[in-house]
């Protein structure tokens, strides 16, 4: 079982050591503070990274909003102006050229 330091995790996740420790304290990244140093298990870090890609793999799986820890469903983008105008015209029964 390989352990990693906050610096090593930072290099993998492209974060600073401080950002890694802040996320670990908040419980977002699995880790443990032993003495005055944070350590991370490589296996847990891999599971964390995989968990960030659930939405991309499943398409309709719920994703956790990190700021509130509330489960949300992925949504699509906004409609273009043309799509909105077409819907209004269809609902109002207006003919378009």
Beta strands, then each sheet from edge to edge (+ up, - down):
strand 1: 3-5
strand 2: 32-34
strand 3: 37-41
strand 4: 63-65
strand 5: 70-72
sheet 1: 1+ 3- 2+
sheet 2: 4+ 5-
end
